[in-house]
Amino acid sequence: MLGSSLRELSLKRHGRRRRASSYDRSGGNKDFILVEPGENRIMADITGAGKITHIWMTTASLNAEEQYLHRKLVLRMYWDGEEEPSVEVPLGDFFGLGHGITKNYTSAVLMMSPEDGKSLNCFFPMPFASGARLEIENETQSPVRVYFYVDYEEYHELSGDELRFHAQWNSERLTKGIDCTSVSNEDFSFGGTNTTGADNYVILDAVGKGHYVGCNLNIHNQRFTDKWNWYGEGDDMIFIDGEPWPPSLHGTGMEDYFNTAWCPTQEICTPYHGIILAGGPNWSGKISAYRYHIEDPIMFDKSIRVTIEHGHNNHRSDDYSSTAYWYQTEPHKSFAKLINVVDRLPLPDIQPHDPENRKRIYGFV
């Protein structure tokens, strides 16, 4: 059960490499499982002790016109016979990019590879003591082909120090902000004070002992203006073990938490942080960023609440979604019910500037 450091590659290892995959059991080339509309299929059902070390997946709808496929498929994982999943995330979001799309990018643990990011890879280690079950659910109206490898190591027994991997998706269609016409643009962007963190967007709210290892955050800028329209400026606030505000981990701005600076407009991917989508002119449109705490995990003994302001002082009303990744003891806090597939779908990319038309078409100003 050694790690992946280059210095450890020559050391003797114990266990056996195994794989669950979608290969054609007849010996042919139909190397996929066909998941019907509304169907939930088991990809891997492993017994005994072990650790998943790599997952590769790709999918194809039989409906060539299907949009946002990667938001309509849901990935779930269960450890050691648990009844509630430790992982429950739309497929694309789990592999690091939201908005129901794919795009080539690379990080240390998650990546999307050619063609056009449709090859999905995960290298988060996922240990289990008595078994693991991975499932995928199809919430489209058409059958979907699912191709996969689940690579794992099989052990005689699992070390008692191994925590279980968790991943959870969250979203807020429109974060609760203020009327941008009621104040100057400077006050809207920089004014006011937040001394509680109560209305921050919540990335993770977990109970138990463990460590948080990062997130991806997806934003769709919903403010239609020719004024300075930077979507960020919100501070990250991470509350550990029920501590009050200010938390011991209080940041200085959204771009700072994601290890970038100065209202970035450029895309970049590094092992532990990046911007996969940087938005359009004046920070319009869709944004996606990630920060993975691989070298600097955030430990907690009782609980953790990872939050971030949506604009300074929570002034902005944008479309937010996120996936949090962490390890902890079991049992974990039950996940909120995943919202229905229609409400998970991205808002239109092109929206009218006239407030009355926006309200008529989309139900909000």
VEXDREN-2710 file (C-alpha; in Angstrom, 1 decimal):
% VEXDREN-2710
k/r/px/py/pz
1/MET/0.0/0.0/0.0
2/LEU/2.8/2.3/-0.9
3/GLY/2.2/5.8/-2.4
4/SER/3.1/7.1/-5.9
5/SER/6.3/8.9/-5.2
6/LEU/9.0/8.2/-7.7
7/ARG/11.3/7.3/-4.8
8/GLU/9.0/4.4/-3.9
9/LEU/8.7/2.8/-7.3
10/SER/11.5/0.3/-6.6
11/LEU/10.2/-0.8/-3.2
12/LYS/8.6/-4.2/-2.8
13/ARG/4.8/-4.1/-2.9
14/HIS/2.1/-6.4/-1.5
15/GLY/-1.2/-7.1/-3.0
16/ARG/-2.4/-7.7/-6.5
17/ARG/-3.5/-5.4/-9.4
18/ARG/-7.1/-5.9/-10.5
19/ARG/-9.4/-4.3/-13.0
20/ALA/-13.2/-4.1/-13.6
21/SER/-13.9/-2.9/-17.1
22/SER/-16.6/-2.8/-19.8
23/TYR/-14.9/-5.2/-22.2
24/ASP/-17.0/-7.3/-24.5
25/ARG/-17.5/-10.6/-22.7
26/SER/-18.2/-12.3/-26.0
27/GLY/-14.8/-11.5/-27.3
28/GLY/-16.1/-8.9/-29.7
29/ASN/-15.6/-5.2/-29.9
30/LYS/-18.7/-4.0/-28.1
31/ASP/-16.6/-2.8/-25.2
32/PHE/-19.3/-0.9/-23.3
33/ILE/-22.4/-1.3/-21.2
34/LEU/-25.6/0.1/-22.6
35/VAL/-27.5/2.1/-20.0
36/GLU/-31.1/2.7/-20.8
37/PRO/-33.0/5.9/-20.0
38/GLY/-33.7/6.0/-16.2
39/GLU/-31.6/3.0/-15.6
40/ASN/-28.9/2.6/-12.9
41/ARG/-26.1/0.2/-13.7
42/ILE/-23.4/-1.3/-11.6
43/MET/-19.9/-0.7/-13.2
44/ALA/-17.9/-2.5/-10.5
45/ASP/-18.9/-4.6/-7.5
46/ILE/-15.7/-5.6/-5.7
47/THR/-15.5/-7.8/-2.6
48/GLY/-12.6/-7.8/-0.1
49/ALA/-10.1/-5.2/0.8
50/GLY/-8.4/-3.0/-1.7
51/LYS/-7.9/0.5/-3.1
52/ILE/-9.1/2.0/-6.4
53/THR/-6.1/3.7/-8.0
54/HIS/-7.4/4.9/-11.4
55/ILE/-10.7/5.3/-13.2
56/TRP/-11.1/5.9/-16.9
57/MET/-14.4/6.5/-18.6
58/THR/-16.0/7.8/-21.8
59/THR/-19.6/7.9/-22.9
60/ALA/-21.7/8.2/-26.0
61/SER/-25.4/8.8/-26.3
62/LEU/-27.3/7.0/-29.1
63/ASN/-29.0/10.4/-29.6
64/ALA/-26.4/12.4/-31.6
65/GLU/-28.2/15.6/-30.7
66/GLU/-28.0/15.1/-26.9
67/GLN/-26.7/18.2/-25.1
68/TYR/-25.1/18.4/-21.6
69/LEU/-24.8/14.6/-21.4
70/HIS/-22.2/14.9/-18.6
71/ARG/-24.7/16.6/-16.4
72/LYS/-27.4/14.0/-17.1
73/LEU/-25.3/11.0/-16.0
74/VAL/-24.7/10.5/-12.3
75/LEU/-21.8/8.7/-10.8
76/ARG/-22.2/7.0/-7.3
77/MET/-19.7/5.0/-5.2
78/TYR/-20.3/3.0/-2.0
79/TRP/-17.7/1.6/0.4
80/ASP/-17.9/-1.5/2.7
81/GLY/-21.6/-2.2/2.2
82/GLU/-22.9/1.3/3.1
83/GLU/-26.4/2.1/2.0
84/GLU/-25.9/5.7/1.3
85/PRO/-23.2/6.8/-1.3
86/SER/-20.0/8.4/-0.4
87/VAL/-19.7/9.8/-3.9
88/GLU/-22.7/11.2/-5.7
89/VAL/-21.8/13.7/-8.5
90/PRO/-22.9/14.3/-12.1
91/LEU/-20.3/12.6/-14.3
92/GLY/-18.5/15.6/-15.9
93/ASP/-18.5/17.5/-12.6
94/PHE/-16.8/14.5/-10.8
95/PHE/-14.0/14.6/-13.4
96/GLY/-13.4/18.3/-12.8
97/LEU/-15.5/20.4/-15.2
98/GLY/-19.1/21.5/-14.8
99/HIS/-21.6/23.1/-17.1
100/GLY/-22.4/19.8/-18.7
101/ILE/-19.4/20.0/-21.1
102/THR/-16.0/18.5/-21.6
103/LYS/-12.7/20.1/-22.6
104/ASN/-9.1/19.0/-22.6
105/TYR/-7.3/19.9/-19.4
106/THR/-4.9/18.3/-16.9
107/SER/-4.4/18.4/-13.1
108/ALA/-2.6/16.0/-10.8
109/VAL/-5.7/13.9/-9.9
110/LEU/-8.4/14.7/-12.5
111/MET/-8.1/15.3/-16.2
112/MET/-10.1/15.3/-19.5
113/SER/-8.1/14.1/-22.5
114/PRO/-8.7/14.0/-26.3
115/GLU/-10.9/13.8/-28.1
116/ASP/-12.3/17.2/-26.9
117/GLY/-12.0/16.1/-23.3
118/LYS/-14.3/13.1/-23.7
119/SER/-11.7/10.8/-22.1
120/LEU/-12.3/11.1/-18.3
121/ASN/-9.6/10.1/-15.8
122/CYS/-9.3/10.1/-12.0
123/PHE/-6.3/9.2/-9.9
124/PHE/-7.7/9.9/-6.4
125/PRO/-6.9/6.8/-4.3
126/MET/-10.1/5.2/-2.9
127/PRO/-9.6/2.5/-0.2
128/PHE/-12.1/0.0/1.1
129/ALA/-12.0/-2.7/3.7
130/SER/-14.6/-5.2/2.6
131/GLY/-16.0/-4.0/-0.7
132/ALA/-16.7/-1.3/-3.2
133/ARG/-19.5/-0.6/-5.6
134/LEU/-19.6/1.9/-8.5
135/GLU/-22.8/2.8/-10.3
136/ILE/-23.9/5.1/-13.1
137/GLU/-27.4/6.4/-13.7
138/ASN/-28.7/7.6/-17.0
139/GLU/-31.1/10.5/-16.7
140/THR/-31.4/11.3/-20.4
141/GLN/-34.2/10.2/-22.8
142/SER/-31.9/7.9/-24.8
143/PRO/-29.7/4.9/-24.3
144/VAL/-26.0/5.7/-23.5
145/ARG/-22.9/3.7/-24.1
146/VAL/-20.6/3.7/-21.1
147/TYR/-17.0/2.6/-21.5
148/PHE/-14.8/2.2/-18.4
149/TYR/-11.8/0.9/-16.5
150/VAL/-11.8/0.7/-12.7
151/ASP/-8.2/-0.2/-11.8
152/TYR/-7.6/-1.3/-8.2
153/GLU/-5.2/-3.1/-5.9
154/GLU/-6.4/-6.1/-3.9
155/TYR/-5.1/-6.6/-0.3
156/HIS/-5.4/-9.2/2.4
157/GLU/-6.5/-6.4/4.7
158/LEU/-6.7/-2.7/4.8
159/SER/-4.7/-0.5/7.2
160/GLY/-6.9/1.0/10.0
161/ASP/-5.5/4.5/9.2
162/GLU/-7.1/4.5/5.7
163/LEU/-9.9/7.0/5.5
164/ARG/-12.7/6.7/2.9
165/PHE/-12.9/8.9/-0.2
166/HIS/-15.9/11.2/-0.6
167/ALA/-17.2/13.6/-3.3
168/GLN/-20.3/15.7/-3.3
169/TRP/-21.9/18.0/-5.8
170/ASN/-23.7/21.2/-4.8
171/SER/-25.4/24.0/-6.7
172/GLU/-27.3/27.3/-6.3
173/ARG/-29.0/28.4/-9.4
174/LEU/-28.9/32.0/-8.4
175/THR/-26.9/33.0/-5.3
176/LYS/-28.8/35.5/-3.2
177/GLY/-27.3/38.9/-3.9
178/ILE/-28.4/42.5/-3.8
179/ASP/-30.0/44.7/-6.5
180/CYS/-27.0/46.0/-8.5
181/THR/-29.0/49.1/-9.5
182/SER/-29.5/50.2/-5.9
183/VAL/-25.8/51.1/-5.3
184/SER/-22.9/52.4/-7.4
185/ASN/-20.9/49.8/-9.3
186/GLU/-17.9/50.4/-7.0
187/ASP/-20.1/49.7/-3.9
188/PHE/-21.6/46.7/-5.6
189/SER/-18.1/45.3/-6.4
190/PHE/-16.3/46.3/-3.2
191/GLY/-18.6/47.8/-0.6
192/GLY/-20.1/46.4/2.6
193/THR/-18.8/44.0/5.3
194/ASN/-19.3/40.3/5.9
195/THR/-18.6/39.4/9.6
196/THR/-20.5/36.1/9.8
197/GLY/-20.0/34.1/6.5
198/ALA/-23.7/33.0/7.0
199/ASP/-24.8/33.7/3.4
200/ASN/-21.6/32.4/1.7
201/TYR/-21.9/29.7/-1.0
202/VAL/-21.3/26.3/0.6
203/ILE/-18.8/24.0/-1.1
204/LEU/-18.7/21.3/1.6
205/ASP/-20.5/20.7/5.0
206/ALA/-19.2/17.5/6.5
207/VAL/-19.2/15.9/9.9
208/GLY/-16.6/13.4/11.2
209/LYS/-12.8/13.2/11.2
210/GLY/-10.8/13.6/8.0
211/HIS/-9.2/16.0/5.6
212/TYR/-10.6/18.2/2.7
213/VAL/-8.5/17.8/-0.5
214/GLY/-10.1/20.3/-2.8
215/CYS/-12.9/21.3/-5.2
216/ASN/-13.8/22.6/-8.6
217/LEU/-16.1/25.6/-8.8
218/ASN/-18.3/26.5/-11.8
219/ILE/-19.8/29.9/-12.2
220/HIS/-22.1/31.3/-14.9
221/ASN/-22.1/35.1/-14.8
222/GLN/-25.7/36.2/-14.7
223/ARG/-25.1/40.0/-14.6
224/PHE/-25.7/41.6/-18.0
225/THR/-24.0/45.0/-18.0
226/ASP/-21.4/47.0/-19.8
227/LYS/-20.0/48.1/-16.4
228/TRP/-17.0/46.4/-14.7
229/ASN/-18.4/42.9/-14.2
230/TRP/-15.8/40.8/-12.4
231/TYR/-17.6/37.8/-10.9
232/GLY/-15.1/37.2/-8.1
233/GLU/-13.7/39.1/-5.2
234/GLY/-15.4/36.8/-2.7
235/ASP/-13.3/35.5/0.2
236/ASP/-13.0/31.8/1.0
237/MET/-13.9/31.0/4.6
238/ILE/-13.2/27.5/5.9
239/PHE/-14.7/26.7/9.3
240/ILE/-13.1/23.8/11.2
241/ASP/-14.7/21.9/14.1
242/GLY/-17.5/24.5/14.5
243/GLU/-15.3/27.5/15.1
244/PRO/-17.0/30.9/14.9
245/TRP/-16.2/33.7/12.4
246/PRO/-13.5/34.6/11.6
247/PRO/-12.4/31.1/10.8
248/SER/-8.8/30.1/11.2
249/LEU/-8.7/29.8/7.4
250/HIS/-10.0/33.1/6.0
251/GLY/-8.9/34.0/2.5
252/THR/-8.5/37.3/0.6
253/GLY/-10.5/36.7/-2.6
254/MET/-11.8/34.1/-5.0
255/GLU/-8.9/34.3/-7.4
256/ASP/-6.5/34.0/-4.5
257/TYR/-8.0/30.8/-3.2
258/PHE/-7.6/29.3/-6.7
259/ASN/-4.0/30.4/-6.7
260/THR/-4.4/33.0/-9.4
261/ALA/-4.4/36.8/-9.2
262/TRP/-5.7/40.2/-10.5
263/CYS/-9.2/39.2/-11.9
264/PRO/-7.8/36.6/-14.3
265/THR/-9.0/36.3/-17.9
266/GLN/-6.5/33.6/-19.0
267/GLU/-6.9/29.8/-18.8
268/ILE/-4.2/27.8/-17.1
269/CYS/-3.9/24.2/-15.8
270/THR/-1.3/23.2/-13.2
271/PRO/-1.1/20.0/-11.1
272/TYR/-3.0/21.6/-8.1
273/HIS/-4.8/24.7/-9.4
274/GLY/-6.2/26.1/-12.6
275/ILE/-8.8/27.9/-14.6
276/ILE/-10.3/25.6/-17.2
277/LEU/-12.8/28.2/-18.5
278/ALA/-12.0/31.9/-18.0
279/GLY/-15.2/33.4/-19.3
280/GLY/-15.7/35.9/-22.2
281/PRO/-15.4/39.7/-22.5
282/ASN/-15.8/41.5/-19.2
283/TRP/-15.8/38.1/-17.4
284/SER/-19.1/37.2/-19.0
285/GLY/-20.4/33.6/-19.6
286/LYS/-19.1/30.4/-18.0
287/ILE/-16.1/30.0/-15.7
288/SER/-14.6/26.9/-14.1
289/ALA/-11.7/26.8/-11.7
290/TYR/-10.1/24.1/-9.4
291/ARG/-7.9/23.9/-6.3
292/TYR/-6.7/20.5/-5.1
293/HIS/-5.1/20.3/-1.7
294/ILE/-2.8/17.4/-2.5
295/GLU/0.3/18.7/-0.8
296/ASP/-1.7/20.8/1.8
297/PRO/-4.8/18.9/2.9
298/ILE/-7.1/20.6/5.4
299/MET/-7.6/18.4/8.5
300/PHE/-10.6/18.4/10.7
301/ASP/-11.5/16.4/13.9
302/LYS/-15.3/16.9/14.1
303/SER/-16.5/18.9/11.2
304/ILE/-15.7/21.2/8.3
305/ARG/-17.6/23.8/6.4
306/VAL/-16.0/25.1/3.3
307/THR/-17.6/28.3/2.0
308/ILE/-16.9/31.2/-0.4
309/GLU/-18.5/34.6/-0.9
310/HIS/-20.4/35.1/-4.2
311/GLY/-18.9/38.5/-4.9
312/HIS/-17.6/40.7/-2.1
313/ASN/-20.0/40.7/0.8
314/ASN/-22.2/38.2/-1.2
315/HIS/-23.5/40.9/-3.5
316/ARG/-23.7/38.9/-6.7
317/SER/-26.4/36.6/-8.0
318/ASP/-24.8/34.1/-10.3
319/ASP/-25.3/30.5/-11.2
320/TYR/-23.0/28.4/-9.0
321/SER/-22.1/24.7/-8.8
322/SER/-19.2/22.8/-7.3
323/THR/-17.8/19.4/-6.4
324/ALA/-15.9/18.9/-3.1
325/TYR/-13.5/16.0/-2.5
326/TRP/-12.4/14.8/0.9
327/TYR/-11.5/11.8/3.0
328/GLN/-13.1/11.0/6.4
329/THR/-14.1/8.3/8.8
330/GLU/-17.5/6.6/8.4
331/PRO/-20.4/7.1/8.8
332/HIS/-20.5/10.4/6.9
333/LYS/-23.3/13.0/7.0
334/SER/-26.1/12.1/4.7
335/PHE/-26.0/14.0/1.4
336/ALA/-29.0/16.2/0.5
337/LYS/-31.1/14.7/-2.3
338/LEU/-29.6/15.4/-5.7
339/ILE/-31.7/18.0/-7.5
340/ASN/-33.6/16.8/-10.6
341/VAL/-31.9/16.7/-13.9
342/VAL/-33.8/19.6/-15.4
343/ASP/-32.7/21.9/-12.7
344/ARG/-29.1/20.7/-13.0
345/LEU/-28.8/21.8/-16.7
346/PRO/-26.9/25.0/-17.5
347/LEU/-28.7/28.2/-18.3
348/PRO/-28.6/29.4/-21.9
349/ASP/-25.3/30.9/-23.0
350/ILE/-26.9/33.9/-24.8
351/GLN/-29.4/35.8/-22.8
352/PRO/-31.2/39.1/-23.6
353/HIS/-30.0/42.3/-22.0
354/ASP/-33.5/43.7/-21.5
355/PRO/-34.6/42.9/-17.9
356/GLU/-38.3/42.4/-18.9
357/ASN/-37.3/39.8/-21.5
358/ARG/-35.0/38.0/-19.1
359/LYS/-37.8/37.8/-16.6
360/ARG/-40.3/36.6/-19.2
361/ILE/-38.0/33.9/-20.7
362/TYR/-36.0/32.8/-17.6
363/GLY/-38.1/33.8/-14.6
364/PHE/-35.6/36.2/-13.1
365/VAL/-34.1/39.6/-13.8
END
